[in-house]
Amino acid sequence: MTQHLPNRSPAGAKLVDEAVRLIAAAIDEDLAGGDVTSVACLGDQAAAASIVARQGGVAAGLWLVELVYAEIDAAVQVRTEAADGDAVAAGQTLAVVTGPARAVLAGERTVLNFLQRLSGVATMTRAFVHAVEGTSAAICDTRKTTPGWRYLEKYAVRCAGGTNHRMGLYDEVLIKDNHVALAGCPIEQLVTRARDRFGAEMVIEVEVDTLDQLRAVLPLAADRILLDNMTTDQLREAVALRNRLGSDGRPLLEASGGVTLATVRAIAETGVDRISVGALTHSAPALDIAMDIASP
């Protein structure tokens, strides 16, 4: 199976560009002057290796294996045995790598670091997505990502059925309590100011902490309202308010703050449209993935 690169749309192209940048940095970090152990121990023999899941989870980042080895030695061949987004079982082979032994070993740790991290994010995301099945709530990530890894980590969220929140500070407006405090004016005025500045093309979201704030914001031109740290009772009331005062289920309502696997189902059942979960990227444990060298 050939693992195709993400599409070359502007978003897909940016993802690949960021992956290439990270791979180059990771290889330089690990190899620097070369793999001195392999230089000392190995000649020019060939090797075949399997990349194997040691535990069950969701695969993500398999297309990076080929990119890593292309940077190390074009003679290495990669054949993927699973696809990003697949549920994989413990013991399942994800990819097979063949080529010069020194090159295969030189890329081992870099490949596994990428796969373990991204598959860990995908695995945690899938758990949250499964937890809210049957409700109307989408599971969203946040900007709480590993510095430099945002495009890849958010890609892993998508692989598992999650939804990306804004990519950064540049692509959506999110008016929070700090903006209100620093601007020194009511939140309603800031929403109007943002819409006047950017027009209908820009998504505008507003954070509220209370139902009174929600009542004030609902008639305004916001696309989404973030309900921060509200109880499930408050969330249900917020949905009812929106349904009475809003139009065709707009604006969308997003629950946020301390969401866990133990609480996410109850939050989803309040009727909110989105649930943002920082843990998807800041707390996902790595999925255990290893490289097994085939015996000669």
C-alpha positions as CSV (number, residue, x, y, z in Angstrom):
1,M,0.0,0.0,0.0
2,T,1.3,3.5,-0.8
3,Q,0.5,6.1,1.8
4,H,-0.4,9.2,-0.2
5,L,0.7,12.6,1.0
6,P,-2.1,15.0,2.2
7,N,-3.7,16.9,-0.6
8,R,-1.9,19.9,-2.0
9,S,-4.6,22.4,-1.2
10,P,-3.2,25.4,0.6
11,A,-3.9,23.7,3.9
12,G,-2.4,20.4,2.7
13,A,0.6,22.1,1.3
14,K,1.3,23.9,4.5
15,L,1.0,20.7,6.4
16,V,3.6,19.0,4.2
17,D,5.9,22.0,4.3
18,E,5.7,22.0,8.1
19,A,6.4,18.2,8.2
20,V,9.5,18.6,6.0
21,R,10.8,21.4,8.2
22,L,10.3,19.3,11.4
23,I,11.8,16.2,9.8
24,A,15.0,18.1,8.8
25,A,15.3,19.5,12.3
26,A,14.7,16.1,13.9
27,I,17.3,14.3,11.7
28,D,19.9,17.0,12.4
29,E,19.1,16.7,16.1
30,D,19.6,12.9,16.1
31,L,22.3,12.3,13.5
32,A,24.4,15.4,13.5
33,G,27.7,13.9,12.5
34,G,26.3,10.5,11.8
35,D,25.3,7.3,13.5
36,V,28.6,6.3,15.1
37,T,27.3,2.9,16.4
38,S,26.2,1.7,13.0
39,V,29.4,3.0,11.4
40,A,31.4,1.0,13.9
41,C,29.2,-2.2,13.7
42,L,27.7,-2.5,10.3
43,G,28.9,-2.8,6.7
44,D,26.9,-2.4,3.6
45,Q,24.4,-5.1,4.3
46,A,20.7,-4.6,3.6
47,A,17.9,-4.7,6.2
48,A,14.2,-5.2,6.4
49,A,12.2,-3.8,9.3
50,S,8.5,-3.8,10.3
51,I,7.0,-0.8,12.1
52,V,4.6,-2.4,14.6
53,A,1.9,-1.2,17.0
54,R,2.6,-2.5,20.4
55,Q,-0.8,-1.4,21.7
56,G,-4.1,-0.8,20.1
57,G,-5.0,2.7,19.0
58,V,-5.5,5.0,15.9
59,A,-2.7,5.4,13.4
60,A,-1.6,8.9,12.2
61,G,1.4,10.2,10.4
62,L,2.3,7.2,8.3
63,W,3.0,9.3,5.2
64,L,5.9,10.8,7.2
65,V,7.8,7.6,7.2
66,E,8.6,8.0,3.5
67,L,9.5,11.6,4.0
68,V,12.0,10.8,6.8
69,Y,13.8,8.1,4.8
70,A,13.8,10.3,1.6
71,E,15.8,12.8,3.6
72,I,18.2,10.1,5.0
73,D,18.7,7.8,1.9
74,A,16.7,7.6,-1.2
75,A,17.6,3.9,-1.5
76,V,15.2,3.0,1.4
77,Q,11.8,1.8,0.3
78,V,8.7,2.2,2.5
79,R,5.5,0.2,2.1
80,T,2.6,1.1,4.4
81,E,0.3,-1.6,5.7
82,A,-2.3,0.7,7.3
83,A,-3.8,4.2,6.6
84,D,-4.0,7.3,8.8
85,G,-7.2,7.1,10.8
86,D,-7.3,3.3,10.9
87,A,-8.0,1.6,14.2
88,V,-5.0,-0.7,14.7
89,A,-4.5,-3.6,17.0
90,A,-1.5,-4.5,19.2
91,G,0.9,-6.5,17.1
92,Q,-0.3,-5.0,13.8
93,T,2.3,-4.0,11.2
94,L,1.9,-0.4,10.1
95,A,4.7,-0.2,7.6
96,V,7.6,-2.2,6.2
97,V,11.0,-0.5,5.5
98,T,13.8,-2.1,3.4
99,G,17.1,-0.8,2.3
100,P,20.7,-0.2,3.5
101,A,20.9,-1.3,7.1
102,R,22.7,1.9,8.3
103,A,20.0,4.1,6.7
104,V,17.1,2.0,8.1
105,L,18.5,2.3,11.6
106,A,19.4,6.0,11.2
107,G,15.8,6.9,10.6
108,E,14.3,4.5,13.3
109,R,14.0,6.9,16.2
110,T,12.8,9.9,14.1
111,V,10.1,7.8,12.5
112,L,8.9,6.4,15.7
113,N,8.9,9.8,17.5
114,F,6.6,11.2,14.8
115,L,4.3,8.1,14.7
116,Q,4.1,7.7,18.4
117,R,3.2,11.3,19.1
118,L,0.7,11.7,16.3
119,S,-0.9,8.3,16.8
120,G,-1.3,9.2,20.5
121,V,-3.1,12.4,19.6
122,A,-5.4,10.5,17.2
123,T,-6.0,7.7,19.7
124,M,-7.2,10.2,22.4
125,T,-9.3,12.1,19.9
126,R,-11.0,9.0,18.8
127,A,-11.9,8.1,22.4
128,F,-13.6,11.5,22.8
129,V,-15.4,11.2,19.4
130,H,-16.7,7.8,20.4
131,A,-17.8,9.1,23.8
132,V,-20.2,11.6,22.1
133,E,-21.6,9.4,19.4
134,G,-25.3,9.9,18.8
135,T,-25.2,13.5,19.9
136,S,-24.9,16.6,17.7
137,A,-21.6,17.7,19.3
138,A,-18.3,17.9,17.4
139,I,-15.1,17.4,19.3
140,C,-12.7,20.3,18.7
141,D,-9.0,20.8,19.5
142,T,-7.4,24.1,20.8
143,R,-4.2,26.0,20.4
144,K,-2.7,24.1,23.3
145,T,-0.2,22.3,21.0
146,T,3.4,21.4,21.1
147,P,5.4,24.5,19.7
148,G,6.2,23.9,16.1
149,W,4.0,20.8,15.8
150,R,0.6,22.5,15.5
151,Y,-0.2,21.6,11.9
152,L,0.8,18.0,12.5
153,E,-1.1,17.6,15.8
154,K,-4.2,19.2,14.4
155,Y,-3.9,16.9,11.4
156,A,-3.9,13.9,13.8
157,V,-7.1,15.2,15.4
158,R,-8.8,15.3,12.0
159,C,-7.6,11.7,11.3
160,A,-9.5,10.5,14.3
161,G,-12.8,12.3,13.5
162,G,-12.1,15.5,15.5
163,T,-12.6,19.0,14.3
164,N,-10.0,21.8,14.2
165,H,-10.6,25.0,16.1
166,R,-8.8,28.0,14.7
167,M,-5.3,27.3,13.6
168,G,-3.8,30.4,15.2
169,L,-4.5,34.0,16.2
170,Y,-4.7,35.0,12.5
171,D,-7.6,33.0,11.0
172,E,-10.6,33.5,13.4
173,V,-11.6,36.2,15.9
174,L,-12.1,34.9,19.4
175,I,-13.0,37.7,21.8
176,K,-12.1,36.6,25.4
177,D,-12.3,38.2,28.8
178,N,-8.8,39.7,28.5
179,H,-9.8,41.6,25.4
180,V,-12.8,43.0,27.2
181,A,-10.7,44.0,30.2
182,L,-8.1,45.7,28.1
183,A,-10.4,47.4,25.7
184,G,-12.4,48.9,28.5
185,C,-15.8,48.6,26.7
186,P,-18.7,46.1,26.7
187,I,-18.3,42.8,24.9
188,E,-21.2,43.8,22.6
189,Q,-19.1,46.7,21.3
190,L,-16.1,44.5,20.6
191,V,-18.2,42.1,18.5
192,T,-19.6,45.0,16.5
193,R,-16.1,46.4,16.1
194,A,-14.7,43.0,14.9
195,R,-17.5,42.5,12.3
196,D,-17.1,46.0,11.0
197,R,-13.4,45.5,10.7
198,F,-13.4,42.1,9.0
199,G,-16.8,41.7,7.4
200,A,-18.8,38.5,6.8
201,E,-15.8,36.4,5.7
202,M,-14.2,36.2,9.1
203,V,-15.5,33.8,11.7
204,I,-16.2,35.6,15.0
205,E,-16.5,33.8,18.3
206,V,-17.1,35.3,21.7
207,E,-16.3,33.8,25.1
208,V,-18.9,34.2,27.8
209,D,-18.8,33.1,31.4
210,T,-22.4,33.7,32.5
211,L,-25.9,33.3,31.1
212,D,-26.4,37.1,31.4
213,Q,-23.4,37.6,29.1
214,L,-24.9,35.1,26.7
215,R,-28.2,36.9,26.6
216,A,-26.3,40.1,25.7
217,V,-24.3,38.5,23.0
218,L,-26.9,36.3,21.3
219,P,-28.5,39.1,19.2
220,L,-25.2,40.2,17.9
221,A,-23.4,39.1,14.7
222,A,-21.2,36.4,16.3
223,D,-20.9,33.0,14.5
224,R,-20.1,31.0,17.6
225,I,-20.3,31.6,21.4
226,L,-17.9,29.8,23.7
227,L,-19.4,28.8,27.0
228,D,-16.5,28.8,29.4
229,N,-16.6,26.5,32.4
230,M,-20.3,26.3,32.7
231,T,-22.1,23.5,34.5
232,T,-24.3,21.0,32.5
233,D,-27.4,22.8,33.9
234,Q,-26.1,26.1,32.6
235,L,-25.2,24.6,29.3
236,R,-28.7,23.2,28.9
237,E,-30.2,26.6,29.7
238,A,-27.7,28.3,27.3
239,V,-28.9,26.0,24.5
240,A,-32.6,26.7,25.3
241,L,-31.8,30.5,25.3
242,R,-30.1,30.2,21.9
243,N,-33.0,28.2,20.5
244,R,-35.5,30.8,21.6
245,L,-33.5,33.8,20.6
246,G,-31.3,32.5,17.8
247,S,-32.0,31.8,14.2
248,D,-31.8,28.3,12.7
249,G,-29.5,27.0,15.4
250,R,-27.2,30.0,15.1
251,P,-24.9,31.1,16.6
252,L,-23.2,27.7,17.3
253,L,-22.5,27.1,21.0
254,E,-19.2,25.6,22.1
255,A,-18.6,24.2,25.6
256,S,-15.0,24.6,27.0
257,G,-13.1,24.2,30.2
258,G,-11.9,21.1,32.0
259,V,-13.5,18.6,29.7
260,T,-12.6,14.9,30.3
261,L,-13.7,11.6,29.0
262,A,-15.7,11.2,32.2
263,T,-17.7,14.4,31.6
264,V,-17.8,14.8,27.8
265,R,-20.9,12.7,27.2
266,A,-23.0,14.7,29.7
267,I,-21.8,17.9,28.2
268,A,-22.7,16.7,24.7
269,E,-26.2,15.7,25.8
270,T,-26.9,19.3,26.8
271,G,-27.3,20.1,23.0
272,V,-24.2,22.2,22.5
273,D,-22.8,22.1,19.0
274,R,-19.0,21.9,19.8
275,I,-16.9,20.8,22.7
276,S,-13.3,22.0,22.8
277,V,-10.8,19.7,24.5
278,G,-7.2,21.0,25.2
279,A,-6.2,17.5,26.4
280,L,-6.3,16.2,22.8
281,T,-3.0,17.8,22.1
282,H,-1.5,18.8,25.4
283,S,-2.0,15.6,27.3
284,A,-2.2,12.7,24.8
285,P,0.1,9.8,25.8
286,A,2.3,8.5,23.0
287,L,1.1,5.3,21.3
288,D,3.6,2.5,21.8
289,I,5.0,1.8,18.3
290,A,8.3,-0.1,17.6
291,M,10.6,-1.1,14.8
292,D,11.4,-4.8,14.5
293,I,14.3,-5.8,12.3
294,A,13.7,-9.0,10.4
295,S,16.2,-11.8,11.0
296,P,18.7,-12.5,8.2
